[in-house]
Amino acid sequence: MTVTVKFWSYFKDHTECAETSLELPPDATLGEAHAAVIAQFPVLGDMQNSTLKAVGVNYQPDEFLLNDDDEISLFPPVQGG
């Protein structure tokens, strides 16, 4: 299956792109997709435990099962003050 991964905030700067596509096996999880992204963009590895992940418009856990053509968004942790 193919999914699109969009990068937001400084993740876009670190990857030097706004989005990428991933080819994943059927029944892949969001966590597996995140691991594939880190393999492609190792610069995001240090932030893997604090990355916010959404599929469509909803935040999802790593165990979430993906479908063909899903759109994943990866966000750095939200900070405020």
C-alpha positions in Angstrom: 0.0 0.0 0.0 1.0 3.6 -0.5 0.6 6.3 2.1 1.6 10.0 2.1 3.5 11.5 5.0 3.4 15.2 5.5 5.9 17.1 7.6 5.0 20.1 9.7 6.9 22.9 11.5 10.6 22.3 11.8 10.2 18.7 10.7 9.8 20.2 7.2 13.1 22.1 7.7 14.9 19.0 8.9 13.7 16.7 6.1 14.0 19.5 3.5 10.6 18.5 2.1 7.0 19.0 2.9 5.9 15.4 2.2 7.0 12.0 1.0 5.3 8.7 -0.1 5.9 5.3 1.5 5.3 1.9 0.2 4.2 -0.3 3.1 3.0 -3.9 3.4 -0.7 -4.6 3.9 -1.8 -4.2 7.5 1.1 -1.9 8.4 0.7 0.2 11.5 1.3 3.9 12.1 4.3 2.9 14.2 5.8 0.9 11.4 5.3 3.9 9.0 7.0 6.2 11.5 9.9 3.8 11.7 10.1 3.8 7.9 10.2 7.6 7.9 13.0 7.6 10.4 15.0 5.1 8.3 14.5 7.5 5.3 15.2 10.7 7.4 17.5 9.7 10.3 17.6 13.3 11.4 14.1 12.8 12.9 15.3 9.8 15.0 16.1 11.8 18.1 12.6 13.1 18.2 10.8 9.8 17.6 9.4 9.5 21.2 7.9 13.0 21.2 6.5 13.1 17.6 2.8 13.7 17.3 1.2 11.5 14.6 -2.1 11.9 12.9 -3.9 10.0 10.2 -6.3 12.2 8.3 -7.4 14.8 10.9 -7.2 12.6 14.0 -4.2 11.8 16.3 -3.7 8.1 16.4 -1.6 5.6 18.4 1.3 3.6 16.9 -1.0 0.5 16.8 -3.4 2.2 14.4 -3.8 0.1 11.2 -3.2 2.1 8.0 -5.1 1.9 4.7 -3.9 2.5 1.2 -3.9 6.2 0.3 -3.9 7.3 4.0 -2.4 10.7 4.7 -0.1 10.8 7.8 1.0 14.0 9.4 4.0 14.2 11.7 4.3 17.1 14.1 7.0 18.1 16.6 5.8 18.5 20.2 3.6 21.5 20.8 5.2 24.2 22.9 3.7 27.3 24.3 4.3 29.9 26.8 
